[in-house]
């Protein structure tokens, strides 16, 4: 990364860092972009150069979240089930208290700002929809390998003469995987917002996630005893 890009990233981070405390203290809807610019020491136009909408100031890592599951599927080890890859990625994040999962102090205040703002709730849904679409595209190019699905990008989804294919369409599989992932994170949020200790909430969600993703894996590959090398 060149010096110019480093400076641009530093400016972007400084603006986001100035915005979050304002949103946490006053609520998203009561804070203006001009106020964020003033606290960051830049012009309002500069803020919009880095963040096209005010919602982007709050979800400053939204693009990363939208691409994350797709990247997990694309970058998984050869022969690894994409459902297992997504499951293990989530479990690893929970074990390591990844900051984007909300297990660290201050998460409840962050979540409350979202719950209090219709604009942020709508943007959160958009991020989830885009993440699911990106996951579907990744699954289309990097499909699961099953005994009935050749190791080629398109063949597993090509219907036979009876209209059947070796795998469900990428969009349906992405919906199931992303929906399970999203449900696990929402359950984590619900438990912590209700006052449950983060460690206990994490353990409960880990158990539920293992069960949920396990059901999806069995749907793709059959029971573990029927899978080669299981």
PyMOL commands that set and color helices and strands:
alter all, ss='L'
color gray80, all
select helices_A, chain A and resi 3-26+28-30+33-40+44-50+54-58+62-74+82-95+99-101+107-115+118-141+155-157+170-193+198-221+224-226
alter helices_A, ss='H'
color red, helices_A
deselect
rebuild
show_as cartoon
